[in-house]
Amino acid sequence: MSVVTRRSSMTFFSDPRDHYSHRVRMVLAEKGVTVDIVDVDPDNKPEDLAEINPYNSVPTLLDRDLVLYESAVIMEYLDERFPHPPLLPVYPVARAQSRLLIHRIEKDWSHRVDLLMAGKGRETVLTRARTELRESIISVSPVFAEKPFFMSDEFTLVDCCVTPILWRLKVLDIKLPERSTKAMQKYMTSMFERPSFRESLTEAELEMRE
């Protein structure tokens, strides 16, 4: 019997070390959604995943007959499917701004995180990615002094994208200057202590900051 057929209505295929999977796990925890999580080894993926996802990729969410396999799409679907607490602003302009922030995180941070987490490629390429990521993160540090969450008075999907990346800074060998990033450090402490974040962590992720 396959993993899919013997499980409940909602199944989430997740890489325990992947920040895209982590962001979805944060949303699931924040919403208190009951879901079967299948930990996926990227080098030994279950056959079920290829059967339902044409890209054979994670994260992948199976909700009855619906299959979603893009983290941003999954997060927005979960926010609409389970509306409380809401993780996107109500008004169209603010929602668009949140989506744009997520897009900027993808463009400016995510692909560099992917490169460094994989650890494959020439050392010069990895060093450049590490330097660019560090400088980009430091450059946005002042915005954390303005509001309790990432450019918002409320916890949103943007925080679900930012926090898993900040959690991985140690394993990415990125050190932030304490004096110029105090507001960001305060934000990180607050986010890392948030119950939904603690619940979202896998054993592999816990080891990243030991």
N, C-alpha and C positions, 0 to 999 in steps of 0.2 A: 504493500500500500504506500502511495507516495506521501511526501510531507504535506502537500497541499490538501489532499483528500481527507486525511485523518485529523486535520486541525480545524479550529473554529473558523468563524466567518472572516476574521481579519488576521492576516499573516504578514509579518514584516521581515523581509530578507535584509540583513544588516551585516556589514563588515565591522567587527569590534574595534578596529583601529581607524576607520575612515571618518573624516569630519563631516562629510555629507550625510552619512548614516547617523552620526551623532546628533546633528541638528534636528533630524526627524524624531529621534528618540527623545530629545528635549521636548518637542511639541507633544508627543504622545504622553509623556510624564506630566507636563503642564496641564493637559486636558484630563488626565486620569483615565485614559483609554485602556481598556483591557485588550491586549493583542498578543498573539503568539510571535515571539521574536526568534528567527532562525539565524544563528551566527554563521556567516559565510566565510570560508577560507578562500581568498581570491585565487589561490593556486589549485583549489580543488572544489569547484562550485557544484552544488547539487543539481541533478538532472532536471528537477522541477523548475529551477530558475530559467533555464534555457527554453523550457516548454511554454512559459508564460510571458517571457520578456525577450523580444527579438534581439536585444543587445546583450543579453546574458549578464546584466550589470546590477550592481547595488548602489544605492538603496532601491528596493522594489517593494511596493505595497500591494497586497492582494486583499480586496474587500469584496467578498462574494465573487461576482463575475467581473468586477472592475480591477484592472491592473494598471498601476501607475509606476513609472520608473525614472522620474526626474525629481530631485529633492525639493526644488521650489514649488513644483506642481503638487507634490505630495503634501507639503506643509500647508499650502493654501486650501487644498481639498479637506484636510483634517480640520482646519480652522472653520470651514463652512459646514462640514459634517457634524462637528461638535462645537457649537457656537459659544460655549461658556468654559473658561473665560475667553473673550475675544482677543486675538493676537494680531489683528490688523485694525487700523483706525476705521471709524465709521464713514467719514466723509471722503469722497472721491479724490480730492486733491491730496489729502494726507495719505491715503492708501497708495496713490501713485508715487508719492515721495518715498514711502517705505519700500515699494517695489524697486525703485531706482537705487536706493541704498543697497539693497540685496544684490542688484546687478553690479554695482560698483565693487562690492566685496568680492564677487565672482571674478571680475576683471582684474582688480588690483591685488588681491590676496590669494584667492583660492588656487589658481593654477600654480603659483609659486609654492604654496603649501604642498600641493600634489607632487611637485617635482622633488621637494626636499624629503617628504615622507617616503617616496619611492627610493631615494638615494641612488638613483641611476643616472649616469651621464658623466661628462667631464667635470673634474673638480672646479675648474674655472666657471663653468655654467652654474654649478650648485652654489659656489661662493657668491656669484653675482645675484642669484635668486634670493639667497639669505640676506644679503646686504639691502637689496631693493625692498624686500618684505619688511625688514626691520625699520628702514627709513620711512616707509609708507605708514606703518603702524604708529611710529613716533609722531609723524606729522599730524595725525588725527587725534592725538592724545588730548589736546586742549578741549575738544568738544565734550569730553566726559565730565568736565567741570560745570557744564551748563545745565545738564539735566540728570536725573538719577539713572536713566537708562540711555541706550545709544540714540541720541538726538530725539528723545521722547520722554514724556512724563510717565508713560506706562510701558510695561514689559511687552515686547512685540516679537514678531518673527525675525526681525533684524537682529535682536539679541541672541536668538537661537542660531543665527549664522555666525555671529561674531565670537560668542563665548567658546565654542569648540576649538576655534583657531587659537585664541588666547591661551586656552588650556594646553595646547601643544607647543608653546614657545620653547619650553625647556628641552623637549625631545628634538626640536628643530635647531637647537643650539643658538637660540636668539635671546640675548640679554638686553633688557630695557634700562636706560638710565633712570635711577630712582627719582632724582631731583626734578626732572622735566616731565615725568609721567605719573606724578602722585595721584592725580584724579583717575587715571586709567587703572592704576594699581588698586585704588579703593573700589572701583567698579568690578575689577576682577575678583577681589575678595568677596564682595557682595554676591556676585553671580555664582562663584564656586561653592558658596555656602547655601545657595537657594535649594530647597528640598527637591524640586523637579530636576535640577541639574545633577544633584547627587544620585538621584534615582536613575538618571539616564546613563550613568557611567558604567562601562564594562570593566572587567578585571584588567584587560589590556590597557585601557585608558587610565585606570587608577595608577598603574605602574609608571605611567608617563611622567608623573610628578613626584615619585618617591625619591 
